[in-house]
């Protein structure tokens, strides 16, 4: 039976696996712990540093270029991975604030202010 990553349980098991954790680190190292989209724009976004007694802030994600639910054979292929900052990852996944809360095109006031 081929591997599937369709349900939340299947995805959770995959992302908790030792194989994924090792490959994720390989991708981060290959990408120099930098967001590849920011880098293409001439900017630098790097991972945060863990501070004693505080939870580490998540700045970077390792993203599958081709999602595992549709391309399970590419789930553990390094060339299918890219390091992205949270902002670029959300944009790629369609989770931007504009989609969550669209801006109103209607003006609040119709009359002129003098």
Secondary structure, 3 states (H helix, E strand, C coil): CCCCCCCHHHHHHHHCCHHHHHHHHHHHHHCCCECHHHHHCCCCCECCCCCCCCCCCCCEEEEECCCCCCCHHHCCCHHHEEEEEHHHHHHHCCCCHHHHCCCCCCCCCCCCCC
